Structures are given as C-alpha cells and as structure tokens.
Amino acid sequence: MSHLFLTGFMGAGKSTVGRIVADRLGLPFVDLDAVVEEREGRGIPAIFSDSGEEAFRCAETDALASLAGEPDAVVACGGGIVLRDENRELLKRFGRVFYLTVTAEEALARLGEHAGRPLLEGEAGRMAATLLEGRNALYAALADERVDTVGWTAEQVADEVVRHVRERSHPAVVSVEVPGRSYDVLVGRALLGSLGSHVRRSSPGSRRVAVVTDSTVGRLFGAATEEALRSEGLEPVRFDVPPGEASKSWSQAGELLGGFASARLDRRDAIVALGGGVVGDLAGFCAATYLRGLSFVQVPTTLLAQVDSSIGGKTGIDLPAGKNLVGAFWQPAFVLTDTSLLSSLPDLEWLSGLAEVAKTAVLSGEADLAWLEANAAKLGQRDPEAVEHAVRLCVRFKASVVAGDERESGERECLNLGHTLGHAIEKVAGFGVVPHGLAVAEGMRFAARLAENLGLAEGGWALRQEDLLEALGLVGGLPSFNADALHETMRSDKKARGGRIRFALAIAPGQCEVHVVDDGVLAARLADWEGG
C-alpha cells in the first residue's frame, strides 16, 4: 500500500487540504479522527473525558493499523499521532508522509473559540505553543515532505502537495505476510539504484551477491545493478543465462549451481534475480536448493513478472512432461519492482503482462475490474501513472492471496485462472513459441465460456471478459491446436488430481471456484474451441 498521510499541528488544515488533494488525485479521503470516533462509537472529547488521553492514543493506533490492506487513500491524521513510536513506524511503512507546518498563533486563529479540542482547554495560547514546540521535531523527522501553510489558502496548500506527489513518485510498500518469511514488495519508479541498500538491510551478513539475469536484460540493466550493489560495499558476481523458457531446465539449473560453487558463495551471501519470470523461477529454484537455501531477491523486469511471478515464492523448472513440474516454495527476502524498467519491453511481452493484469482484476472484484476497463487504453499506451497503479493493484491482490494460502492448497488455486488450458497451449506448441500471457488470455476466454456452459456464471460474463481482453489488445491470433493433444496434456498438468482435470473458474467479479470438469464435457468444449 502507499497511503498519502497529512500530519501537523491542529489547525494546520489537514482535513480540508486532504479532501481537496484526494479529489485532485482521484483517491479516497480518510479522516483518521473520524475513523476513531466510528470505531469507538463516541466523539473524541467524550473519549478524553470518559477514558483519558491514553485510551484515545490506543484507539488512534488501532485505527491507523486498520488501514493495512485498504486501497491507497489520502489520510488526515490527528496532531498527536507522532507521539507514539508504533504510529511513526506504521506511517512510514504504509505510505508517504507530508508535514503541513503552521505557527501556534495561526493555528489558534483558524480554530477559533469553539474548537472542541481537549488539549487546548484552559490557557489555549500557552498550551498551543507548548504542544507545538514539543512535537515539531517529531513532525520534521517523520516527514517525507514539508509544506508551509501560513498565509496560504487550502487550495494553494493542496496544489503544493499534489505538485510534490507528481514530481517524486514514492514507492508503495506492500507486505506479503507468510508465516516465518514475511517480506515487502517495493513498487515505484527509479528504484534500481537503491538495490544495494535494501540487500544490506535484508541480508546484513552478505559479502557476495550472485546476479542471475539473461543476456538480453543483462545488456540493459546489468551494469546499473552491479553498480548499485558495489555502492554499498557488496561484491556482485554475474551469471547470464540464455533468454527464453528453455533456460528453465535441469541442465541450466545444474550449470548455475556449479557457478555458485565456483564463486564460493556461502550461506551469508545473497542471490538477485534480475529479469522476467524465467530468470526469477530459475534463480529462485537454485537459491532454494544451493546450500539448502540462500537469501533471494527478486528484481522483475517484465510486466508479467512484476504483477505475478515475482510474488509468492513459487520457483521451478520445466520437464519434457510439463511446465513447472519441479520446484520449491522459497519466499524472497524482498521484491524491488521498478516500473521504469518496463520502458524497453517489446510489445509482445507487454501484451503478455497485460493478460495477467486482466486475470487479477477479474479475480479481485468489481472495483478493480471497472478501473481496468476504464484505463485499458492508458495501459496500452504505457501511461506511467496507470502502469504503476496497475502493478500496485496486482501486487496487493496477490499478496493478500499468498498470505492466506502460501502452499496453494485452497484460495491460491484461483490464481490459476486461464492457466489450465494456457499451460497446455504452451506445451503443445513447444515452450517459448506462444508467450505465457497470450496463452493465459486464451485460457481465460475458454474458462469464461466454460463457466457459462456449466451454468455457474450468468450470461454476458464471458462477453465482458472478451471485451476487456480486446480493449487491452489481447485479440487472439493463436495457431490452431488439436483438441485431443490439449486434453491429454491437461491430464499431466500439476493442477490435475488423479488424472482428473481441474479448472479455476471465475463466475463473477471477485468470485472464483475450482471445479473438476467431466471428460466428456471438456472434450465437447475443446472440440468447439479447436481452431483458437
């Protein structure tokens, strides 16, 4: 998440400015004091008089913590929120902090005689000056940006806040909460230069860092990655593998593991996967198995990897019998998702990633699906703000699913929407011939029609998904496939159970079910579909 927090002394105009900023940025507005009052069922003056200031501060912390997992918003905070250590940690973790500065005299003039502020009872002027003096250092130390409000209208202050927001993209931090191995995904622009400092924090004993990339990505970003690591005193050792799905093989994994041994990596060292899903899967698998597990960092460079494969800890390699049949769950220490690295992505790779964005929006629910439908054209044009929003949307959703089902035993299976037929298409065509995302898009089309055919989804649901995929530029164009070959391939898919083929089926926005599909029904549907 990446909320925008407005802090400062009472009377700084946080609520008034916050509403204007939220409107201009198209974000929800949250008044944290109002959240406290709603949760407590009484006003703040009543909380102070009945239970005391400490009770209010506890309620304030609980209200702030409740924002975890909520959609990005502009949040106006109470003036005393900076007093607690845990609040300051939550504010920095959850988003970007603006300090709206004001003098005690100006604050009192704005508040007037009927402020209803418990802490100003009595000699208001003296109290205001004392309180402000005690909090100034805390506000300043916490703030990412400072905006002076004295002599400015609320609209002018809001203009300045919005200017700062748009000039400096602050990375969103999304926490993936899995037992024993929780980690953060950083999403933003121009983040690659900070890689070394993040590796230092996540793997404090590291000396050498193995950078696994492919030859294409290595030419683009390898030198910058190595420099970012050297700037923090780390020693990068680079390993370039051939681009493409063929690198997810036993032979390439063995060669890479041998390279780690030759470089004398030890258990304190780390591995960085710089690339798309193939590099992430391969490097992650080797990280999970070398010396029984090294610290592992994902730096995804494709849209597909940023929105999907870099999150969740699934690593693996392919066998001739099928895709990802050998692998391990190995969560990264962190994921550095720099959306500016996508600028050089070929159009076909871009479309491949958009298929996963569409899948996520369908699974996430009506709000995210409607946003994607409204912004499909912007994503097609690679609008930076739309792209960053889409990546954050996908990361937040996948993080929530992984947290509830790390090992893919229940809810996480729905992330396979479009993948049962999609993986079969990839294998029958020959790995690397049909891009993963395009195969998934076709799998989504098939699954949507299947859900309607089985009476699980209402009529028109498949057409809505078809319209979305077309708006994103995913218009099909795949070669014809033999239905029997696809059917037989799906029997050996890792999602099958005892040869029975299972499909993740979205039946409505945000509603997904996994069903075993009868062979006869599936054969008939494949025969109808055969021709692509």
N, C-alpha and C positions, 0 to 999 in steps of 0.2 A: 504494500500500500504506500501511498505518498500523499498524505493529507497536507494542507497548507494551514499552518497554525498561526493565528494572530495573538501575540502576547503584549503585555504592557500594563501600566497602572490603570486603575479605574478612571473612567473619563477620557481615556485615550481614543475612544470611538471604535473599539474593536468590533462590536456587533453591527454598528451602522456601516462601517467600511467593509466588514466581512460580507454583508448581504450584497453590496454593490460589486465587490470582487467576484463573488460566486456567480452573479448574474453575467458578468462580462466573460468569465472563463467557462460558462456552461456547466458549473459544478453545483452539487447540493450545498446548502449552508447549514451549519450546526452551531447552535449556541450552547456551549458546554454547561453553563449555569442552568439553562432550561432543561437539559438532559438530567442534571442532578435533581431538579425540582420534580420532574416527571417520575423519576425512579423512586424518590423519597415520598412522593405524594403530599408535599407541603413546600411553601416558599422558603427561600434562603434565610430571610430574617427569622422565621419560625424555627429553622434548624439551629441557628445560632442561639436563640433564646431558650429553646427547649433542651438542646443536647450539647451545645458548646461548639467552639471553633474546631476542635479536634475531630468531632463527628462529621462536620462539614468537609474537612480536608480528606477524611477517609472516603466519604461519598464522592468527592471530586476525583480522587484517584480511580475509584471503581468506574466512574463514568468515562474517564479517559481511556481506561483499559478496554472498555466495551466497544471502542472504535476499531479494535483489531478485526480485520477481515471485512470491514464495511467499505463500500465504494469510496473512492477519493472524494474529499469534500474540503470546503473552506470552513475552518473551525475557529470560532471566537472563544478564547479561554478567559477564565477569571483572573483577576490581577494577582492573586496569591498562588497561582498554580506552580510557580517556580520554586516555592519554598520546600518542596519535598524532593529528595533525591530520586525516588522512583518515578515521579512525574517528569522530571527533566530527562531521565533515561527513556521513558515512553515517548516523549515529544520528539527526541532525536531519532528514535527508532522508527516512528510512524510517519515521519514526513519532514517538511521544511518549515522552519520557524522564523517568523517576522516579528521584530520588536518595534511597536509603534510608540515612539517617545513623546512625552508630554511633561510639562512642569507641574508642580503641585498647585500653583495658582491657577493655571489654565484648566487643570482637571476639576478643581472646585467650582470654577466659573461655569463649566459645562454641566456639572452635576446639579447645581442649584440647591435649594433648601430642602427639596423633597427627594433626595437621592435614595433613601431607603437602604443605606449602606451600613451594616452593623459596625464595621471597624472605624467609621467616622463619627460615631456618637460622641458627644462632648465637644471639646475644642477641635473642631474639624480641621482648621488650618494647620495647627501644630501637628495633629495626628497624620494629616496627609503628607506633610514634609518628612516626618519621621519614617513613615512607612515607605515612601518612595526612596529615601536615602538608603534604607536597609535592603531594598530589592533591586536597586539599579545594577549592581554588579552581577546579580544572578541573571537578570534580563539580558545584559550585554554578553555575558559568557555563553549563554544558550543560543543566541540569535544567529541565524544564517545571514539575515539582512536586517538593517535598521532603517526606519522611515520616520522622519520628524513630522509631527502633526501640528505643531504650534503655528498658528496663522494660516493654516490650510483648511479648505473645506473637505468634507468627507469624500466628495467626488475626486478632488485633487490627490488626496492620500491614496484612494483606490487606484487612480491612474498610475501612481508611482509603484504600488505593489504589483500591479499587473505588468508594468514595464520590467521589473526585476524578474518576475516569473518567466516572461517570454525571452529575456536576454540570457538567462542562465538556467538551463534545464537541470533540475536537481534529480538525482537518481531515486527512483522508487525502491524501497526495500521490502521485499515480500518474504516472509518467513515460512519455511517448509518444516512443519513440526512433526518429525517422526521420532519414535522412541529411541533415545540414546544417540541419535545422529542428526539433530536438527541443524538447519543451516539457512543462510539467507541467499536470495536471488536479487542482485542489484540490476535495475533496469534504467537506462538513461542513454544520453549521447556523450561521446568523447570520454569514455571511461577507461579505455585500454591503458592509458598512461598511469593509472592508479593500481594496476595489477600487482606490482611488486609489494606495495604496502599492504594490500589485502592478503597476499600469500604470507607475508611476515606475521600478520595477526592470526591467521587461521592455522599456520604451521610454524610456530615460533622456533623450532629447532632445525628447520630446513637449512641446508647449505647449497645443495644442488637441486635444480628443478629440470626435469625432463619435459621438454616442449614437444608434444606429438602433434603433427599437422600433416596436411597433404601438400604436394609440390605446388599446387595452384595457390592455395591460401598462404603457404609459406612465402611465396614471392611477394604477396600483397602485404601481409601483416607480420611476417616472421621477425624481421629486424626490429620493428617497433615493440613487439612483445619481449624480445630479448633485452632491449634497452630498458624497458620498464622494470624488468627483473633485476638487471645489473644496478639500476639506480638505488636499489635497496640492499645492495651488497650480496645478492644471490648469484649463483653461477648457473646460467642456463646451458642445457645440453640438448641440442635439437635433433629430432628424428622426423624425416619427411617420408611419408608413405605415398604410393600411387593414389590419385583421386579415383573415386568410384566405389561401388558396392563390392567389387571383387577384393578389396582390401580387408573386408570383414571375413577373414579366413584363418584356418589353423596355421597355415604356413606364415602369413603375415604376423599373426599374434606371436608365433614362436620366434620370428626374426626380431620383433620388437622387444620381447622379453630378454632375448640374448643381448640386445643392445643395452638394456638397463643393467644387466650383469657386467658387461664390459665397461660401462661408465661407473661401476661400483656405487650405484645408488644404495643407500641404506634406509632403515626404517624411519629415519627422521626426515628424509627427503620427500619431495612432492612431485606430482605429475600434472601437467597442464594440457588439456585437450583444446587445441586451437583449430576449430573447423566446424564442419557440419555434423550431421547425425552419424555418418560412418566413422569419422575420427573420434567422436565422443563415445560411441559404442565400443570401438576397438580399444582406445586408450583406457576407458573405464574398466573394461574386462581385464586388461593387463594390470591396471592398478589394483584391482580386487585380488588378483592371484599372485603377483610378484611379492615375495617375502610375506605372503598371507595378508597383504593389504597395505598400500601406501596412501597417504593423503592425496586427494584427487580434486582438481579444479576444472570446471567447465568454462570455456570462453567460446560460446557458439557464434558462428559467423554466417549462418544461413537463417532465413526466416523460419524455416521448418524446425531447425534445432532450437532457436530462441523460444518458440512458442510451445514446443513439445518435448523433444528427445533429451534436452539438457536437464530436464527437471524430473525427479522421481527415482533416480538411481538404477534404472534398468540398463544393463550393459550386455553386450553379447556379440557373437559372431555367427555366420551362416554355415550351414552344411548343405551338401547337394540335395538332401531330402527336404530342406525347407529353410525359411528365413528365421534367424534369431533362435535356433534350436539349442544353442549352447550359450550360457550366460550366467550372470550373477547380479543380485541386487547389491549395489555398492554406492551409497549416497556420497555426493561431492562435499568437500569442505565448504565451498560456496560456488555460486554461478555468477560470472560477470557478463551481463547481457548489454553490450554496447550496440545500440541500434544504428549508429553511424557506420558500422562495419558492413551494413547491408547495401550501401550505395553502389557497390560494384557487382552486385549479384545479377547474374544473367536472367533474362525474362522468364525462361522456363523454370529456373529454380525459385524465382519469386512466386510464380503461379503455384508451384508445388507447396510452398509455405502457406499460401492463402487457403488452400484446401483444409489444412489443419486449423486455421483461424475459423473457418466456416464450421468445422466439426465442433470446435469448442463453444462457439456461440449457440449452436443448436442445443448442446448439452447443458449450457449454463442457465438458460432461461430466456424469457420474453424480452427483458430489458437489454441484455447484451445482443440478442438476435436482432432486435429492432435497431440498435445502434449500428450494427454491421450492415444491415440493409440500407440504412441512411448514408453510410460512409463508404460504401463499396467503391464508388468512383474515386474518392480520395486515395484509397489504398491502391487502386490500380495505377494512380499517378505517383505513388510513393510519397505522399504528403508526410513530412517528418512527424508532425504532431499526431496525425491519425495513426501512423505506424507505431509510434511509441504507445499510444493508448491501446491499440490492438494487442501489442505484446504484453502490456501490463494486464489486460483483461484475461488473456490466456494463461499467464503465469499465475495470477491469483486463483483462477479456477482449478488449474492442475494441482497447485499447492494444497488447496483445500481437499481435493480428492485423495491425493497421496497421503496426507495426514491421517485420513480416516481408513485407508486401506493400502498400506505400504507394499504388501506382497501380492496384490492383485487377486485376492480371494473373494471379493464381493463387489463393492461400489466401483472400484477402479476398472473392472472389466468393461464398463460402459465407455471408457476411453478408446475401446477397440471399434467404436462405430465406424463403419466403412472399411475396416481392416481385414475382415474375413475374406471377402471377395478381392479386396485390394492386394493382399499378400499373394493370393492365388494368381492374380493377373501378373504380378511381378515375377513370380517363379516360372509360370508357363511361358512368358515372353523371354525369359532369361534375365537374371538380376542385372539391373543397370540400364535395361532397354527402355522400360517405362518408368519415369520418375515416380517416386513413392507417393508424393502428394496427388498427382494426377490419377494414380491407381486408387487412392483413398477417395477422391471425389467421385469416381465411378462407383466405388463401393457404397458411398453414401446414397447415390441415386438408386442403386439396386435395393439397399436396405429400406429406403423410404417407401418404395413401391411394394416391397415385401410386407412391411408393416400394415399398409393399407389392404393388401390382398388377404392378410390373415385376420382382418377386422380389428386390429389393435389401434390403428390410427384413423382419424376422421378423414374423409375425402378432402382433397385440397392441400393436405400436409406435404405430400410428395412434390406437388407443383410449387409450393412456396420454397422448398429447398432447391428445386431445379432453377427457379428464378434467381435465387441468391447466388448459386454457383455460376450461372451465366453472367450475372452482374459483375462478378469478380473475375471474369474472363476464363472460367473453367468450363469450356464448351464441348468437352469430349474430344473426338478425333482419334480415339484409340483404334488399333487394328482389331480385326475380328478374332475371336478365340473359340476354340472347340469347347462346347458345354461339358462334355464328358471329362475332358482333361482338367477343367477348372473344378468340377465336382470331386474328382479323385484327389486333386491337390489339397482341397479344403479338408479332406479326411485326415491328412497328416499334419495339419496346422496345430500349433501348440495350444490353441484355444479349444480344440476338439476334446471330447471325453469319450474314450472307448470307441472311437470312430464316428461318434455322433456329432454332427456339425452344429455349432452354436453361433448365434448371431446377436450382436448388440443392436437393438432396435430402438431408435428414438421415436416415441409415439406422440409426443407433443413437445413444445419448447420446455427444456429443463426436466423432461421425463424420459427415462431410458430403462429398458428391460432387456435381460438376456434370455433368449429362447433357443431351445433345441428345435430345429426345423426338420420335419419329416422328409426323408429322402425323396419320396415321390413328389411332394410339393416343391421341394427345391429343384429337382430335375425339370419340372414343368416351367418354373420361373426362369431357370437358366436357359432353357430352350427358347423362351420368349425373348430373352435378353441377348442371346448369342448373335452377334453382329455388332455389339457395342453401342 
